[in-house]
Amino acid sequence: MDDSGDAKPKGLNGGLIVLIVVFGLLLMFLIGNFVLYTYAQKNLPPKKKKPISKKKMKKERLKQGVSAPGE
């Protein structure tokens, strides 16, 4: 089996190995993210958004540099 590998040009073989490793890592990363995401959706309670007061909205807008309406 090792002898047949040497018959191929080494450049292509090395590149192929690199590609397989890169795609393997990428695939593992994506699958891991998907698993974590589904796990979180099932087990963590959904976050409840608190109603934002007008005072808070004004402060946030001022922080971002956008003037609040009516000013």
The first five atom37 places (N, CA, C, CB, O) and aatype in JSON, in Angstrom:
{
  "aatype": [12, 3, 3, 15, 7, 3, 0, 11, 14, 11, 7, 10, 2, 7, 7, 10, 9, 19, 10, 9, 19, 19, 13, 7, 10, 10, 10, 12, 13, 10, 9, 7, 2, 13, 19, 10, 18, 16, 18, 0, 5, 11, 2, 10, 14, 14, 11, 11, 11, 11, 14, 9, 15, 11, 11, 11, 12, 11, 11, 6, 1, 10, 11, 5, 7, 19, 15, 0, 14, 7, 6],
  "atom_mask": [
    [1, 1, 1, 1, 1],
    [1, 1, 1, 1, 1],
    [1, 1, 1, 1, 1],
    [1, 1, 1, 1, 1],
    [1, 1, 1, 0, 1],
    [1, 1, 1, 1, 1],
    [1, 1, 1, 1, 1],
    [1, 1, 1, 1, 1],
    [1, 1, 1, 1, 1],
    [1, 1, 1, 1, 1],
    [1, 1, 1, 0, 1],
    [1, 1, 1, 1, 1],
    [1, 1, 1, 1, 1],
    [1, 1, 1, 0, 1],
    [1, 1, 1, 0, 1],
    [1, 1, 1, 1, 1],
    [1, 1, 1, 1, 1],
    [1, 1, 1, 1, 1],
    [1, 1, 1, 1, 1],
    [1, 1, 1, 1, 1],
    [1, 1, 1, 1, 1],
    [1, 1, 1, 1, 1],
    [1, 1, 1, 1, 1],
    [1, 1, 1, 0, 1],
    [1, 1, 1, 1, 1],
    [1, 1, 1, 1, 1],
    [1, 1, 1, 1, 1],
    [1, 1, 1, 1, 1],
    [1, 1, 1, 1, 1],
    [1, 1, 1, 1, 1],
    [1, 1, 1, 1, 1],
    [1, 1, 1, 0, 1],
    [1, 1, 1, 1, 1],
    [1, 1, 1, 1, 1],
    [1, 1, 1, 1, 1],
    [1, 1, 1, 1, 1],
    [1, 1, 1, 1, 1],
    [1, 1, 1, 1, 1],
    [1, 1, 1, 1, 1],
    [1, 1, 1, 1, 1],
    [1, 1, 1, 1, 1],
    [1, 1, 1, 1, 1],
    [1, 1, 1, 1, 1],
    [1, 1, 1, 1, 1],
    [1, 1, 1, 1, 1],
    [1, 1, 1, 1, 1],
    [1, 1, 1, 1, 1],
    [1, 1, 1, 1, 1],
    [1, 1, 1, 1, 1],
    [1, 1, 1, 1, 1],
    [1, 1, 1, 1, 1],
    [1, 1, 1, 1, 1],
    [1, 1, 1, 1, 1],
    [1, 1, 1, 1, 1],
    [1, 1, 1, 1, 1],
    [1, 1, 1, 1, 1],
    [1, 1, 1, 1, 1],
    [1, 1, 1, 1, 1],
    [1, 1, 1, 1, 1],
    [1, 1, 1, 1, 1],
    [1, 1, 1, 1, 1],
    [1, 1, 1, 1, 1],
    [1, 1, 1, 1, 1],
    [1, 1, 1, 1, 1],
    [1, 1, 1, 0, 1],
    [1, 1, 1, 1, 1],
    [1, 1, 1, 1, 1],
    [1, 1, 1, 1, 1],
    [1, 1, 1, 1, 1],
    [1, 1, 1, 0, 1],
    [1, 1, 1, 1, 1]
  ],
  "atom_positions": [
    [[0.83, -1.2, 0.0], [0.0, 0.0, 0.0], [0.87, 1.26, 0.0], [-0.94, 0.0, 1.22], [0.56, 2.23, -0.69]],
    [[1.96, 1.25, 0.76], [2.83, 2.42, 0.82], [3.51, 2.67, -0.51], [3.87, 2.25, 1.92], [3.75, 3.82, -0.87]],
    [[3.83, 1.61, -1.24], [4.53, 1.76, -2.53], [3.65, 2.49, -3.54], [4.93, 0.38, -3.08], [4.17, 3.31, -4.31]],
    [[2.36, 2.23, -3.57], [1.48, 2.87, -4.54], [1.36, 4.38, -4.25], [0.08, 2.2, -4.52], [1.17, 5.17, -5.16]],
    [[1.49, 4.76, -2.98], [1.42, 6.17, -2.6], [2.6, 6.95, -3.13], [0.0, 0.0, 0.0], [2.46, 8.12, -3.47]],
    [[3.77, 6.31, -3.2], [4.96, 6.99, -3.67], [4.92, 7.23, -5.17], [6.2, 6.19, -3.32], [5.6, 8.13, -5.66]],
    [[4.15, 6.48, -5.9], [4.08, 6.61, -7.35], [3.43, 7.93, -7.75], [3.31, 5.43, -7.96], [3.74, 8.48, -8.8]],
    [[2.52, 8.44, -6.92], [1.85, 9.7, -7.23], [2.79, 10.86, -6.94], [0.53, 9.85, -6.4], [3.67, 10.76, -6.08]],
    [[2.61, 11.97, -7.66], [3.45, 13.15, -7.36], [3.19, 13.65, -5.94], [3.18, 14.29, -8.39], [2.04, 13.71, -5.5]],
    [[4.27, 14.0, -5.23], [4.16, 14.35, -3.81], [3.41, 15.67, -3.61], [5.54, 14.44, -3.19], [2.73, 15.84, -2.59]],
    [[3.52, 16.59, -4.56], [2.86, 17.89, -4.4], [1.36, 17.73, -4.28], [0.0, 0.0, 0.0], [0.73, 18.32, -3.4]],
    [[0.79, 16.93, -5.16], [-0.66, 16.72, -5.16], [-1.07, 16.01, -3.87], [-1.1, 15.89, -6.41], [-2.08, 16.37, -3.26]],
    [[-0.3, 15.01, -3.48], [-0.63, 14.24, -2.29], [-0.61, 15.12, -1.04], [0.36, 13.08, -2.14], [-1.52, 15.05, -0.21]],
    [[0.43, 15.95, -0.91], [0.54, 16.85, 0.24], [-0.62, 17.82, 0.27], [0.0, 0.0, 0.0], [-1.21, 18.07, 1.32]],
    [[-0.93, 18.38, -0.9], [-2.04, 19.33, -0.98], [-3.35, 18.68, -0.61], [0.0, 0.0, 0.0], [-4.19, 19.27, 0.07]],
    [[-3.51, 17.45, -1.05], [-4.74, 16.7, -0.76], [-4.88, 16.47, 0.75], [-4.74, 15.35, -1.51], [-5.96, 16.62, 1.31]],
    [[-3.78, 16.12, 1.38], [-3.79, 15.88, 2.83], [-4.16, 17.17, 3.56], [-2.4, 15.37, 3.33], [-4.98, 17.16, 4.48]],
    [[-3.56, 18.28, 3.14], [-3.86, 19.58, 3.77], [-5.34, 19.91, 3.61], [-2.99, 20.7, 3.15], [-6.0, 20.34, 4.56]],
    [[-5.86, 19.7, 2.39], [-7.27, 19.98, 2.13], [-8.18, 19.13, 3.03], [-7.61, 19.73, 0.65], [-9.14, 19.63, 3.61]],
    [[-7.85, 17.86, 3.12], [-8.66, 16.95, 3.94], [-8.64, 17.39, 5.41], [-8.15, 15.49, 3.81], [-9.67, 17.4, 6.08]],
    [[-7.45, 17.76, 5.9], [-7.33, 18.2, 7.3], [-8.14, 19.47, 7.53], [-5.85, 18.44, 7.67], [-8.87, 19.58, 8.51]],
    [[-8.0, 20.44, 6.61], [-8.7, 21.73, 6.76], [-10.21, 21.51, 6.73], [-8.29, 22.71, 5.64], [-10.93, 22.01, 7.59]],
    [[-10.67, 20.74, 5.74], [-12.11, 20.49, 5.64], [-12.62, 19.68, 6.83], [-12.44, 19.76, 4.33], [-13.73, 19.9, 7.3]],
    [[-11.8, 18.76, 7.31], [-12.18, 17.97, 8.48], [-12.36, 18.85, 9.7], [0.0, 0.0, 0.0], [-13.35, 18.71, 10.43]],
    [[-11.41, 19.75, 9.92], [-11.5, 20.67, 11.08], [-12.72, 21.58, 10.95], [-10.21, 21.52, 11.21], [-13.45, 21.81, 11.91]],
    [[-12.93, 22.09, 9.74], [-14.07, 22.98, 9.5], [-15.38, 22.25, 9.76], [-14.04, 23.51, 8.05], [-16.3, 22.79, 10.39]],
    [[-15.46, 21.01, 9.27], [-16.66, 20.2, 9.45], [-16.9, 19.92, 10.93], [-16.53, 18.88, 8.68], [-18.02, 20.02, 11.42]],
    [[-15.81, 19.58, 11.65], [-15.93, 19.32, 13.09], [-16.43, 20.56, 13.82], [-14.57, 18.87, 13.67], [-17.28, 20.47, 14.71]],
    [[-15.89, 21.71, 13.44], [-16.28, 22.98, 14.06], [-17.77, 23.24, 13.84], [-15.44, 24.14, 13.48], [-18.49, 23.59, 14.78]],
    [[-18.22, 23.08, 12.58], [-19.62, 23.34, 12.26], [-20.55, 22.36, 12.97], [-19.84, 23.27, 10.74], [-21.59, 22.75, 13.5]],
    [[-20.17, 21.09, 12.99], [-20.99, 20.07, 13.64], [-21.05, 20.36, 15.15], [-20.42, 18.64, 13.37], [-22.11, 20.26, 15.77]],
    [[-19.91, 20.71, 15.73], [-19.86, 21.06, 17.15], [-20.76, 22.23, 17.48], [0.0, 0.0, 0.0], [-21.48, 22.21, 18.47]],
    [[-20.72, 23.25, 16.63], [-21.58, 24.42, 16.83], [-23.04, 24.03, 16.77], [-21.28, 25.5, 15.79], [-23.85, 24.47, 17.59]],
    [[-23.38, 23.2, 15.79], [-24.77, 22.78, 15.6], [-25.25, 21.99, 16.82], [-24.91, 21.93, 14.32], [-26.36, 22.2, 17.31]],
    [[-24.4, 21.09, 17.3], [-24.76, 20.27, 18.47], [-24.95, 21.16, 19.7], [-23.67, 19.19, 18.74], [-25.93, 21.01, 20.43]],
    [[-24.02, 22.07, 19.91], [-24.13, 22.98, 21.06], [-25.39, 23.84, 20.96], [-22.89, 23.89, 21.15], [-26.08, 24.06, 21.96]],
    [[-25.68, 24.31, 19.75], [-26.85, 25.17, 19.53], [-28.13, 24.41, 19.85], [-26.88, 25.68, 18.08], [-29.0, 24.92, 20.56]],
    [[-28.25, 23.19, 19.33], [-29.46, 22.41, 19.57], [-29.57, 22.06, 21.06], [-29.47, 21.11, 18.71], [-30.66, 22.09, 21.63]],
    [[-28.44, 21.75, 21.69], [-28.42, 21.44, 23.13], [-28.9, 22.65, 23.93], [-26.99, 21.02, 23.58], [-29.71, 22.51, 24.85]],
    [[-28.41, 23.82, 23.56], [-28.78, 25.04, 24.27], [-30.27, 25.33, 24.07], [-27.93, 26.23, 23.78], [-30.95, 25.74, 25.01]],
    [[-30.77, 25.13, 22.86], [-32.19, 25.39, 22.58], [-33.08, 24.49, 23.43], [-32.49, 25.18, 21.09], [-34.13, 24.93, 23.91]],
    [[-32.68, 23.24, 23.63], [-33.49, 22.29, 24.39], [-33.41, 22.56, 25.88], [-33.06, 20.87, 24.09], [-34.43, 22.54, 26.57]],
    [[-32.21, 22.83, 26.39], [-32.0, 22.82, 27.84], [-32.01, 24.19, 28.51], [-30.72, 22.16, 28.13], [-32.34, 24.28, 29.7]],
    [[-31.67, 25.23, 27.79], [-31.65, 26.54, 28.44], [-33.01, 27.21, 28.28], [-30.54, 27.43, 27.84], [-33.6, 27.15, 27.2]],
    [[-33.5, 27.83, 29.33], [-34.79, 28.53, 29.2], [-34.64, 29.75, 28.29], [-35.31, 28.97, 30.6], [-33.6, 30.42, 28.32]],
    [[-35.63, 30.03, 27.48], [-35.51, 31.19, 26.58], [-35.43, 32.49, 27.37], [-36.71, 31.25, 25.6], [-36.11, 32.65, 28.38]],
    [[-34.6, 33.4, 26.91], [-34.43, 34.67, 27.62], [-35.67, 35.54, 27.39], [-33.14, 35.42, 27.13], [-36.17, 35.66, 26.27]],
    [[-36.15, 36.12, 28.47], [-37.3, 37.02, 28.35], [-36.76, 38.44, 28.23], [-38.28, 36.89, 29.56], [-35.95, 38.88, 29.04]],
    [[-37.22, 39.14, 27.2], [-36.76, 40.51, 27.01], [-37.59, 41.43, 27.91], [-36.87, 40.95, 25.52], [-38.82, 41.38, 27.92]],
    [[-36.89, 42.26, 28.65], [-37.58, 43.22, 29.5], [-38.01, 44.4, 28.63], [-36.68, 43.68, 30.7], [-37.28, 44.8, 27.72]],
    [[-39.17, 44.95, 28.9], [-39.57, 46.15, 28.15], [-38.63, 47.3, 28.48], [-41.04, 46.54, 28.46], [-38.38, 47.59, 29.65]],
    [[-38.11, 47.95, 27.46], [-37.13, 49.03, 27.67], [-37.89, 50.34, 27.9], [-36.16, 49.16, 26.44], [-38.78, 50.7, 27.13]],
    [[-37.52, 51.03, 28.95], [-38.16, 52.3, 29.24], [-37.66, 53.37, 28.26], [-37.9, 52.73, 30.7], [-36.6, 53.24, 27.66]],
    [[-38.45, 54.43, 28.14], [-38.07, 55.51, 27.21], [-36.79, 56.19, 27.65], [-39.21, 56.54, 27.1], [-35.99, 56.63, 26.83]],
    [[-36.59, 56.27, 28.97], [-35.37, 56.88, 29.5], [-34.14, 56.09, 29.03], [-35.41, 56.93, 31.04], [-33.15, 56.67, 28.58]],
    [[-34.24, 54.76, 29.13], [-33.13, 53.9, 28.72], [-32.86, 54.04, 27.23], [-33.44, 52.43, 29.07], [-31.71, 54.09, 26.8]],
    [[-33.94, 54.1, 26.44], [-33.79, 54.23, 24.99], [-33.05, 55.52, 24.65], [-35.18, 54.2, 24.29], [-32.19, 55.55, 23.77]],
    [[-33.39, 56.59, 25.36], [-32.72, 57.88, 25.14], [-31.23, 57.77, 25.43], [-33.36, 58.98, 26.02], [-30.4, 58.25, 24.67]],
    [[-30.9, 57.12, 26.57], [-29.5, 56.95, 26.96], [-28.74, 56.16, 25.91], [-29.4, 56.24, 28.33], [-27.63, 56.53, 25.53]],
    [[-29.34, 55.07, 25.42], [-28.69, 54.22, 24.42], [-28.44, 55.0, 23.14], [-29.56, 52.98, 24.11], [-27.37, 54.89, 22.54]],
    [[-29.42, 55.78, 22.73], [-29.28, 56.56, 21.49], [-28.17, 57.6, 21.63], [-30.6, 57.26, 21.13], [-27.41, 57.84, 20.7]],
    [[-28.1, 58.21, 22.82], [-27.07, 59.21, 23.04], [-25.68, 58.56, 23.02], [-27.3, 59.93, 24.37], [-24.72, 59.15, 22.52]],
    [[-25.59, 57.35, 23.57], [-24.32, 56.62, 23.56], [-23.86, 56.35, 22.14], [-24.45, 55.3, 24.33], [-22.68, 56.45, 21.82]],
    [[-24.83, 56.0, 21.28], [-24.48, 55.66, 19.9], [-24.23, 56.9, 19.06], [-25.58, 54.84, 19.26], [-23.74, 56.8, 17.93]],
    [[-24.56, 58.07, 19.6], [-24.3, 59.31, 18.87], [-25.46, 59.74, 18.0], [0.0, 0.0, 0.0], [-25.33, 60.67, 17.21]],
    [[-26.6, 59.07, 18.14], [-27.79, 59.45, 17.38], [-28.69, 60.21, 18.32], [-28.52, 58.2, 16.76], [-29.01, 59.73, 19.41]],
    [[-29.09, 61.41, 17.91], [-29.93, 62.21, 18.81], [-31.32, 61.59, 18.9], [-30.02, 63.68, 18.33], [-31.86, 61.09, 17.91]],
    [[-31.87, 61.64, 20.11], [-33.19, 61.06, 20.33], [-34.24, 61.92, 19.62], [-33.5, 60.95, 21.85], [-34.04, 63.13, 19.47]],
    [[-35.33, 61.32, 19.19], [-36.37, 62.11, 18.51], [-36.98, 63.14, 19.46], [-37.48, 61.19, 17.96], [-37.18, 62.86, 20.64]],
    [[-37.26, 64.33, 18.93], [-37.83, 65.39, 19.76], [-36.78, 66.21, 20.45], [0.0, 0.0, 0.0], [-37.09, 66.99, 21.35]],
    [[-35.51, 66.04, 20.04], [-34.45, 66.86, 20.63], [-33.72, 67.63, 19.56], [-33.48, 66.01, 21.41], [-32.79, 68.37, 19.87]]
  ]
}
